[in-house]
Amino acid sequence: MELAGKTIVLGLTGGIACYKSAELTRLFIKAGATVQVVMTDAATQFITPLTMQALSGRPVFTSQWDNRVDNNMAHIDLSREADAILIAPASTDFLAKLAHGMADDLLSTLCVARDCPLLVAPAMNRQMWGNPATQRNAATLRGDGVTILGPDSGDQACGEVGDGRMLEPEDIFEAVVGFFQPKRLAGKRVLITAGPTFEPIDPVRGLTNLSSGKMGFAIARAAAQAGAEVHLVAGPSALDTPYGVTRSNVQTAQQMYDRVLADAPHSDIFIAVAAVADWRVREVAHDKIKKTGDADVPTLEFVQNPDILAAVAQLPKPPYCVGFAAESGDLEKHGAEKRRRKEVPLLVGNLGPATFGQDDNEVILFDDAGQKRLPRADKQSLARSLIVEIAARLPSRTPA
Ligand SMILES: Cc1cc2nc3c(=O)[nH]c(=O)nc-3n(C[C@H](O)[C@H](O)[C@H](O)COP(=O)(O)O)c2cc1C
Protein backbone atom coordinates (compact mmCIF):
# COMPACT_ATOMS: atom_id res chain seq x y z
CA MET A 1 0.00 0.00 0.00
CA GLU A 2 2.18 2.78 -1.34
CA LEU A 3 0.00 5.63 -0.06
CA ALA A 4 -1.31 4.12 3.19
CA GLY A 5 -2.05 6.85 5.71
CA LYS A 6 -1.87 9.68 3.17
CA THR A 7 -4.74 12.07 2.57
CA ILE A 8 -4.87 13.72 -0.83
CA VAL A 9 -7.21 16.54 -1.74
CA LEU A 10 -7.85 15.93 -5.44
CA GLY A 11 -9.05 19.09 -7.17
CA LEU A 12 -10.76 18.84 -10.56
CA THR A 13 -11.11 21.86 -12.82
CA GLY A 14 -12.93 22.29 -16.12
CA GLY A 15 -11.28 20.19 -18.79
CA ILE A 16 -11.97 17.11 -20.87
CA ALA A 17 -9.27 15.26 -18.92
CA CYS A 18 -11.62 15.11 -15.91
CA TYR A 19 -12.53 11.60 -17.06
CA LYS A 20 -8.93 10.50 -16.38
CA SER A 21 -9.27 11.66 -12.77
CA ALA A 22 -11.82 8.93 -12.16
CA GLU A 23 -9.12 6.34 -12.88
CA LEU A 24 -6.58 8.34 -10.89
CA THR A 25 -8.90 8.27 -7.87
CA ARG A 26 -9.20 4.51 -8.21
CA LEU A 27 -5.40 4.15 -8.24
CA PHE A 28 -5.04 6.34 -5.13
CA ILE A 29 -7.71 4.42 -3.25
CA LYS A 30 -6.19 1.08 -4.24
CA ALA A 31 -2.85 2.30 -2.86
CA GLY A 32 -4.43 3.04 0.53
CA ALA A 33 -4.85 6.83 0.28
CA THR A 34 -7.81 8.84 1.54
CA VAL A 35 -9.03 10.97 -1.38
CA GLN A 36 -11.10 14.07 -0.80
CA VAL A 37 -12.42 15.36 -4.10
CA VAL A 38 -13.11 19.07 -4.61
CA MET A 39 -14.48 20.25 -7.96
CA THR A 40 -14.91 23.63 -9.61
CA ASP A 41 -18.27 24.46 -11.18
CA ALA A 42 -16.78 23.92 -14.61
CA ALA A 43 -15.44 20.48 -13.63
CA THR A 44 -18.97 19.32 -12.81
CA GLN A 45 -19.86 19.91 -16.48
CA PHE A 46 -17.33 17.24 -17.48
CA ILE A 47 -17.82 14.53 -14.84
CA THR A 48 -20.45 14.23 -12.14
CA PRO A 49 -19.69 14.63 -8.42
CA LEU A 50 -21.67 11.40 -8.07
CA THR A 51 -19.05 9.43 -10.02
CA MET A 52 -16.22 10.99 -8.02
CA GLN A 53 -18.03 10.34 -4.73
CA ALA A 54 -18.63 6.70 -5.64
CA LEU A 55 -14.97 6.19 -6.55
CA SER A 56 -13.48 8.10 -3.62
CA GLY A 57 -16.01 6.84 -1.08
CA ARG A 58 -16.45 10.37 0.31
CA PRO A 59 -18.85 13.22 -0.39
CA VAL A 60 -17.46 15.67 -2.95
CA PHE A 61 -17.17 19.39 -2.19
CA THR A 62 -18.01 21.90 -4.92
CA SER A 63 -19.02 25.09 -3.12
CA GLN A 64 -17.56 27.40 -0.49
CA TRP A 65 -21.03 27.83 0.89
CA ASP A 66 -21.35 24.11 1.65
CA ASN A 67 -22.45 23.78 5.29
CA ARG A 68 -21.44 20.12 5.76
CA VAL A 69 -18.29 21.19 7.60
CA ASP A 70 -19.19 22.09 11.21
CA ASN A 71 -17.58 25.52 11.24
CA ASN A 72 -18.63 26.17 7.61
CA MET A 73 -15.01 26.65 6.65
CA ALA A 74 -14.35 23.82 4.21
CA HIS A 75 -11.66 25.97 2.56
CA ILE A 76 -9.58 25.76 5.76
CA ASP A 77 -10.51 22.35 7.15
CA LEU A 78 -10.05 20.32 3.98
CA SER A 79 -6.48 21.44 3.47
CA ARG A 80 -5.52 20.89 7.13
CA GLU A 81 -6.27 17.18 6.79
CA ALA A 82 -4.30 16.87 3.54
CA ASP A 83 -0.75 15.62 3.03
CA ALA A 84 -0.90 17.18 -0.43
CA ILE A 85 -3.31 18.94 -2.75
CA LEU A 86 -3.26 17.71 -6.34
CA ILE A 87 -5.08 19.62 -9.07
CA ALA A 88 -5.73 17.22 -11.96
CA PRO A 89 -6.77 18.35 -14.45
CA ALA A 90 -5.54 21.92 -13.93
CA SER A 91 -7.17 24.24 -16.46
CA THR A 92 -5.54 27.29 -18.05
CA ASP A 93 -7.90 29.40 -16.01
CA PHE A 94 -7.05 27.68 -12.76
CA LEU A 95 -3.28 28.01 -13.31
CA ALA A 96 -3.82 31.74 -13.83
CA LYS A 97 -5.86 31.97 -10.65
CA LEU A 98 -3.26 30.05 -8.65
CA ALA A 99 -0.39 32.15 -9.99
CA HIS A 100 -2.19 35.31 -8.85
CA GLY A 101 -3.37 33.99 -5.51
CA MET A 102 -7.02 34.39 -6.41
CA ALA A 103 -9.65 32.85 -4.16
CA ASP A 104 -13.10 33.13 -5.73
CA ASP A 105 -14.33 29.55 -5.33
CA LEU A 106 -13.79 26.69 -2.89
CA LEU A 107 -10.88 25.01 -4.72
CA SER A 108 -8.87 28.19 -5.34
CA THR A 109 -9.50 29.40 -1.76
CA LEU A 110 -8.40 26.03 -0.44
CA CYS A 111 -5.14 26.31 -2.41
CA VAL A 112 -4.40 29.80 -1.10
CA ALA A 113 -5.23 28.73 2.47
CA ARG A 114 -3.22 25.47 2.32
CA ASP A 115 -0.42 24.46 4.64
CA CYS A 116 0.64 21.42 2.59
CA PRO A 117 2.41 20.90 -0.76
CA LEU A 118 0.54 21.66 -3.99
CA LEU A 119 0.94 19.65 -7.19
CA VAL A 120 -0.76 20.49 -10.47
CA ALA A 121 -1.22 18.46 -13.65
CA PRO A 122 -2.00 20.93 -16.45
CA ALA A 123 -4.42 19.78 -19.16
CA MET A 124 -5.16 21.99 -22.10
CA ASN A 125 -4.95 22.63 -25.82
CA ARG A 126 -1.40 23.19 -27.12
CA GLN A 127 -2.05 26.89 -27.93
CA MET A 128 -3.41 27.46 -24.42
CA TRP A 129 -0.31 25.82 -22.91
CA GLY A 130 2.04 27.68 -25.26
CA ASN A 131 0.36 31.02 -24.61
CA PRO A 132 2.93 33.35 -23.04
CA ALA A 133 0.55 34.17 -20.18
CA THR A 134 0.16 30.46 -19.32
CA GLN A 135 3.93 29.97 -19.51
CA ARG A 136 4.44 32.97 -17.22
CA ASN A 137 1.90 31.54 -14.80
CA ALA A 138 3.59 28.13 -14.82
CA ALA A 139 6.97 29.76 -14.17
CA THR A 140 5.48 31.78 -11.29
CA LEU A 141 4.00 28.65 -9.78
CA ARG A 142 7.31 26.79 -10.03
CA GLY A 143 8.98 29.74 -8.34
CA ASP A 144 6.37 29.53 -5.59
CA GLY A 145 7.32 25.91 -4.93
CA VAL A 146 4.37 24.31 -6.72
CA THR A 147 5.20 20.99 -8.41
CA ILE A 148 4.05 20.90 -12.03
CA LEU A 149 3.50 17.39 -13.37
CA GLY A 150 3.82 17.27 -17.16
CA PRO A 151 2.07 18.20 -19.29
CA ASP A 152 2.45 15.46 -21.86
CA SER A 153 2.67 15.74 -25.60
CA GLY A 154 0.49 13.99 -28.18
CA ASP A 155 -3.07 13.79 -29.51
CA GLN A 156 -5.47 16.27 -27.95
CA ALA A 157 -9.23 16.11 -27.43
CA CYS A 158 -9.66 19.03 -29.87
CA GLY A 159 -8.00 16.98 -32.65
CA GLU A 160 -4.70 18.89 -32.59
CA VAL A 161 -1.34 17.40 -31.67
CA GLY A 162 1.18 19.01 -29.31
CA ASP A 163 2.13 19.83 -25.72
CA GLY A 164 -0.53 20.36 -23.09
CA ARG A 165 -2.39 17.10 -22.60
CA MET A 166 -2.62 15.79 -19.07
CA LEU A 167 -0.24 13.00 -18.04
CA GLU A 168 -1.82 9.55 -17.96
CA PRO A 169 -3.32 8.61 -14.56
CA GLU A 170 -0.61 5.96 -13.99
CA ASP A 171 2.12 8.58 -14.47
CA ILE A 172 0.43 11.08 -12.14
CA PHE A 173 0.01 8.31 -9.60
CA GLU A 174 3.71 7.37 -9.82
CA ALA A 175 4.72 11.02 -9.55
CA VAL A 176 2.62 11.47 -6.39
CA VAL A 177 3.99 8.27 -4.84
CA GLY A 178 7.48 9.53 -5.69
CA PHE A 179 6.70 12.92 -4.21
CA PHE A 180 6.28 11.30 -0.79
CA GLN A 181 9.49 9.24 -1.00
CA PRO A 182 12.68 10.41 0.76
CA LYS A 183 15.15 11.78 -1.82
CA ARG A 184 18.01 9.46 -0.90
CA LEU A 185 19.55 9.59 -4.36
CA ALA A 186 19.08 13.29 -5.12
CA GLY A 187 21.73 14.48 -7.56
CA LYS A 188 22.85 10.95 -8.46
CA ARG A 189 22.91 9.48 -11.95
CA VAL A 190 21.83 5.87 -11.98
CA LEU A 191 22.29 3.51 -14.90
CA ILE A 192 20.21 0.31 -14.85
CA THR A 193 19.86 -2.65 -17.20
CA ALA A 194 16.70 -4.72 -17.22
CA GLY A 195 14.88 -7.47 -19.07
CA PRO A 196 16.21 -10.25 -21.26
CA THR A 197 18.43 -9.95 -24.31
CA PHE A 198 17.61 -11.48 -27.68
CA GLU A 199 20.35 -13.04 -29.76
CA PRO A 200 19.26 -13.60 -33.35
CA ILE A 201 19.87 -16.89 -35.16
CA ASP A 202 18.31 -15.81 -38.43
CA PRO A 203 15.86 -13.00 -39.38
CA VAL A 204 12.94 -14.69 -37.61
CA ARG A 205 14.47 -16.75 -34.79
CA GLY A 206 16.62 -16.06 -31.78
CA LEU A 207 17.72 -17.04 -28.29
CA THR A 208 16.28 -15.29 -25.28
CA ASN A 209 15.31 -16.05 -21.66
CA LEU A 210 12.35 -15.73 -19.32
CA SER A 211 13.29 -12.42 -17.69
CA SER A 212 10.25 -10.09 -17.69
CA GLY A 213 12.12 -6.94 -16.72
CA LYS A 214 9.81 -6.42 -13.69
CA MET A 215 12.62 -6.25 -11.11
CA GLY A 216 14.83 -3.88 -13.13
CA PHE A 217 11.90 -1.61 -14.04
CA ALA A 218 10.82 -1.55 -10.37
CA ILE A 219 14.35 -0.53 -9.34
CA ALA A 220 14.41 2.18 -12.02
CA ARG A 221 11.08 3.50 -10.69
CA ALA A 222 12.31 3.40 -7.08
CA ALA A 223 15.56 5.18 -8.01
CA ALA A 224 13.66 7.92 -9.87
CA GLN A 225 11.29 8.30 -6.93
CA ALA A 226 14.35 8.61 -4.67
CA GLY A 227 15.37 11.67 -6.69
CA ALA A 228 17.96 10.13 -9.06
CA GLU A 229 18.37 10.84 -12.76
CA VAL A 230 17.76 7.37 -14.17
CA HIS A 231 18.79 5.83 -17.51
CA LEU A 232 17.23 2.42 -18.08
CA VAL A 233 18.77 0.26 -20.79
CA ALA A 234 16.11 -2.34 -21.49
CA GLY A 235 16.11 -5.53 -23.49
CA PRO A 236 12.84 -6.56 -25.22
CA SER A 237 10.06 -5.93 -22.68
CA ALA A 238 6.44 -4.85 -22.97
CA LEU A 239 6.55 -3.02 -19.64
CA ASP A 240 5.76 0.71 -19.54
CA THR A 241 8.62 3.08 -18.84
CA PRO A 242 8.45 4.28 -15.21
CA TYR A 243 7.59 7.96 -14.80
CA GLY A 244 10.63 10.22 -14.99
CA VAL A 245 12.97 7.52 -16.34
CA THR A 246 14.91 7.80 -19.62
CA ARG A 247 14.77 4.52 -21.50
CA SER A 248 16.97 3.07 -24.26
CA ASN A 249 15.73 -0.10 -25.93
CA VAL A 250 18.26 -2.67 -27.08
CA GLN A 251 18.02 -6.21 -28.33
CA THR A 252 21.35 -8.00 -28.07
CA ALA A 253 23.97 -8.26 -25.33
CA GLN A 254 26.44 -6.39 -27.54
CA GLN A 255 23.98 -3.51 -28.02
CA MET A 256 23.37 -3.43 -24.26
CA TYR A 257 27.13 -3.42 -23.66
CA ASP A 258 27.60 -0.49 -26.08
CA ARG A 259 24.83 1.62 -24.50
CA VAL A 260 25.98 0.89 -20.97
CA LEU A 261 29.68 1.51 -21.61
CA ALA A 262 28.86 4.84 -23.30
CA ASP A 263 26.99 6.04 -20.20
CA ALA A 264 28.75 4.30 -17.30
CA PRO A 265 31.65 6.79 -17.01
CA HIS A 266 29.07 9.55 -16.31
CA SER A 267 27.05 7.52 -13.81
CA ASP A 268 27.31 7.38 -10.01
CA ILE A 269 25.63 3.99 -9.71
CA PHE A 270 25.31 1.05 -12.10
CA ILE A 271 22.74 -1.65 -11.34
CA ALA A 272 22.96 -4.66 -13.65
CA VAL A 273 19.61 -6.41 -13.41
CA ALA A 274 19.22 -7.60 -17.01
CA ALA A 275 19.45 -11.31 -17.74
CA VAL A 276 22.11 -11.00 -20.42
CA ALA A 277 22.83 -13.90 -22.78
CA ASP A 278 26.25 -15.40 -22.09
CA TRP A 279 26.60 -16.55 -25.69
CA ARG A 280 25.51 -15.52 -29.14
CA VAL A 281 25.47 -17.37 -32.43
CA ARG A 282 28.77 -16.88 -34.25
CA GLU A 283 27.17 -16.10 -37.59
CA VAL A 284 23.59 -14.92 -37.91
CA ALA A 285 22.04 -16.33 -41.08
CA HIS A 286 20.97 -13.66 -43.58
CA ASP A 287 17.91 -15.66 -44.62
CA LYS A 288 15.56 -17.84 -42.66
CA ILE A 289 17.21 -21.24 -42.10
CA LYS A 290 15.12 -23.70 -44.08
CA LYS A 291 14.04 -27.14 -42.95
CA THR A 292 15.46 -29.31 -45.69
CA GLY A 293 14.82 -32.90 -44.63
CA ASP A 294 13.50 -34.88 -41.69
CA ALA A 295 16.91 -35.82 -40.24
CA ASP A 296 18.62 -32.59 -41.23
CA VAL A 297 19.11 -30.25 -38.24
CA PRO A 298 21.23 -27.11 -38.24
CA THR A 299 24.29 -26.84 -36.02
CA LEU A 300 24.78 -23.56 -34.21
CA GLU A 301 28.21 -22.37 -33.16
CA PHE A 302 28.37 -19.95 -30.23
CA VAL A 303 30.77 -17.26 -29.14
CA GLN A 304 30.93 -15.56 -25.77
CA ASN A 305 29.24 -12.20 -25.21
CA PRO A 306 31.08 -9.41 -23.38
CA ASP A 307 30.55 -9.29 -19.60
CA ILE A 308 28.85 -5.93 -19.08
CA LEU A 309 29.07 -5.79 -15.29
CA ALA A 310 32.73 -6.82 -15.17
CA ALA A 311 33.59 -4.29 -17.89
CA VAL A 312 31.94 -1.44 -15.96
CA ALA A 313 33.51 -2.54 -12.68
CA GLN A 314 36.95 -2.41 -14.36
CA LEU A 315 36.61 1.16 -15.63
CA PRO A 316 39.31 3.49 -14.25
CA LYS A 317 36.66 5.36 -12.20
CA PRO A 318 33.76 2.95 -11.97
CA PRO A 319 30.34 3.90 -10.69
CA TYR A 320 29.16 2.06 -7.57
CA CYS A 321 28.37 -1.33 -9.14
CA VAL A 322 25.51 -3.61 -8.12
CA GLY A 323 25.19 -7.02 -9.74
CA PHE A 324 22.32 -9.51 -9.73
CA ALA A 325 22.63 -13.27 -9.66
CA ALA A 326 20.00 -15.86 -10.46
CA GLU A 327 21.50 -19.15 -9.30
CA SER A 328 19.71 -22.46 -9.44
CA GLY A 329 21.58 -23.94 -6.46
CA ASP A 330 23.57 -22.96 -3.36
CA LEU A 331 23.07 -19.22 -3.73
CA GLU A 332 24.98 -18.43 -0.53
CA LYS A 333 28.18 -19.94 -1.96
CA HIS A 334 27.77 -18.89 -5.60
CA GLY A 335 26.63 -15.35 -4.72
CA ALA A 336 29.72 -14.56 -2.68
CA GLU A 337 31.92 -16.15 -5.36
CA LYS A 338 30.28 -14.22 -8.17
CA ARG A 339 30.72 -10.93 -6.31
CA ARG A 340 34.45 -11.56 -5.93
CA ARG A 341 34.81 -12.67 -9.54
CA LYS A 342 33.02 -9.62 -10.90
CA GLU A 343 34.82 -7.37 -8.40
CA VAL A 344 31.67 -5.46 -7.46
CA PRO A 345 30.92 -4.01 -4.01
CA LEU A 346 27.35 -5.33 -3.88
CA LEU A 347 25.70 -8.40 -5.36
CA VAL A 348 22.01 -9.19 -5.07
CA GLY A 349 21.16 -12.89 -5.20
CA ASN A 350 17.63 -14.00 -6.12
CA LEU A 351 16.45 -16.68 -3.73
CA GLY A 352 14.70 -19.44 -5.59
CA PRO A 353 14.98 -20.15 -9.29
CA ALA A 354 11.43 -19.12 -10.20
CA THR A 355 11.64 -15.33 -9.84
CA PHE A 356 11.42 -14.63 -13.61
CA GLY A 357 8.11 -13.01 -14.38
CA GLN A 358 6.86 -13.26 -10.78
CA ASP A 359 5.48 -10.24 -8.94
CA ASP A 360 7.38 -10.87 -5.74
CA ASN A 361 10.92 -11.82 -4.87
CA GLU A 362 13.28 -12.53 -1.99
CA VAL A 363 16.97 -11.73 -2.11
CA ILE A 364 20.27 -11.97 -0.26
CA LEU A 365 22.72 -9.07 -0.41
CA PHE A 366 26.41 -9.91 -0.53
CA ASP A 367 29.00 -7.26 0.30
CA ASP A 368 32.27 -6.84 2.19
CA ALA A 369 30.44 -7.13 5.49
CA GLY A 370 28.90 -10.51 4.60
CA GLN A 371 25.29 -11.36 3.81
CA LYS A 372 21.94 -9.74 4.49
CA ARG A 373 18.56 -11.20 3.63
CA LEU A 374 15.72 -8.96 2.45
CA PRO A 375 12.42 -10.70 3.19
CA ARG A 376 9.96 -11.74 0.48
CA ALA A 377 8.00 -8.77 -0.82
CA ASP A 378 6.43 -7.52 -4.03
CA LYS A 379 9.11 -6.37 -6.46
CA GLN A 380 8.30 -2.66 -6.06
CA SER A 381 8.65 -2.76 -2.25
CA LEU A 382 11.80 -4.82 -2.60
CA ALA A 383 13.16 -2.29 -5.11
CA ARG A 384 12.61 0.50 -2.58
CA SER A 385 14.40 -1.49 0.13
CA LEU A 386 17.28 -2.08 -2.26
CA ILE A 387 17.57 1.64 -2.99
CA VAL A 388 17.75 2.26 0.78
CA GLU A 389 20.54 -0.36 1.04
CA ILE A 390 22.44 1.06 -1.93
CA ALA A 391 22.10 4.68 -0.73
CA ALA A 392 23.38 3.67 2.71
CA ARG A 393 26.52 2.15 1.16
CA LEU A 394 27.29 5.06 -1.16
CA PRO A 395 29.27 7.71 0.73
CA SER A 396 32.35 5.63 1.32
CA ARG A 397 32.09 4.00 -2.09
CA THR A 398 31.42 6.76 -4.61
CA PRO A 399 34.68 7.57 -6.38
CA ALA A 400 36.12 11.02 -5.70
C1 LIG B 1 -15.78 21.22 -24.23
C2 LIG B 1 -14.80 22.06 -23.47
C3 LIG B 1 -13.57 21.56 -23.18
C4 LIG B 1 -12.64 22.32 -22.48
N1 LIG B 1 -11.42 21.77 -22.18
C5 LIG B 1 -10.52 22.50 -21.53
C6 LIG B 1 -9.26 21.96 -21.24
O1 LIG B 1 -8.95 20.81 -21.56
N2 LIG B 1 -8.36 22.73 -20.57
C7 LIG B 1 -8.66 24.00 -20.18
O2 LIG B 1 -7.79 24.66 -19.61
N3 LIG B 1 -9.86 24.53 -20.43
C8 LIG B 1 -10.80 23.83 -21.09
N4 LIG B 1 -12.05 24.36 -21.34
C9 LIG B 1 -12.34 25.71 -20.85
C10 LIG B 1 -12.61 25.72 -19.35
O3 LIG B 1 -13.62 24.78 -19.02
C11 LIG B 1 -12.98 27.12 -18.90
O4 LIG B 1 -11.85 27.97 -19.06
C12 LIG B 1 -13.49 27.19 -17.49
O5 LIG B 1 -13.82 28.51 -17.18
C13 LIG B 1 -12.48 26.66 -16.46
O6 LIG B 1 -13.00 26.85 -15.17
P1 LIG B 1 -12.25 26.37 -13.86
O7 LIG B 1 -10.81 26.74 -14.01
O8 LIG B 1 -12.91 27.11 -12.76
O9 LIG B 1 -12.48 24.93 -13.73
C14 LIG B 1 -12.98 23.62 -22.05
C15 LIG B 1 -14.26 24.12 -22.33
C16 LIG B 1 -15.16 23.34 -23.03
C17 LIG B 1 -16.52 23.91 -23.29
The ligand as an ORCA input file, in Angstrom:
! r2SCAN-3c Opt
* xyz 0 1
  C     -15.783     21.224    -24.228
  C     -14.805     22.058    -23.475
  C     -13.567     21.563    -23.176
  C     -12.639     22.318    -22.477
  N     -11.424     21.769    -22.185
  C     -10.524     22.500    -21.528
  C      -9.255     21.961    -21.237
  O      -8.949     20.808    -21.558
  N      -8.363     22.728    -20.569
  C      -8.657     23.999    -20.184
  O      -7.785     24.656    -19.605
  N      -9.858     24.535    -20.427
  C     -10.803     23.827    -21.087
  N     -12.045     24.358    -21.339
  C     -12.343     25.708    -20.851
  C     -12.612     25.715    -19.354
  O     -13.616     24.784    -19.016
  C     -12.981     27.118    -18.904
  O     -11.851     27.974    -19.055
  C     -13.490     27.188    -17.489
  O     -13.817     28.510    -17.183
  C     -12.485     26.664    -16.458
  O     -13.003     26.854    -15.172
  P     -12.252     26.369    -13.865
  O     -10.810     26.742    -14.009
  O     -12.909     27.106    -12.765
  O     -12.483     24.928    -13.727
  C     -12.982     23.616    -22.054
  C     -14.259     24.117    -22.329
  C     -15.157     23.341    -23.030
  C     -16.518     23.914    -23.289
*
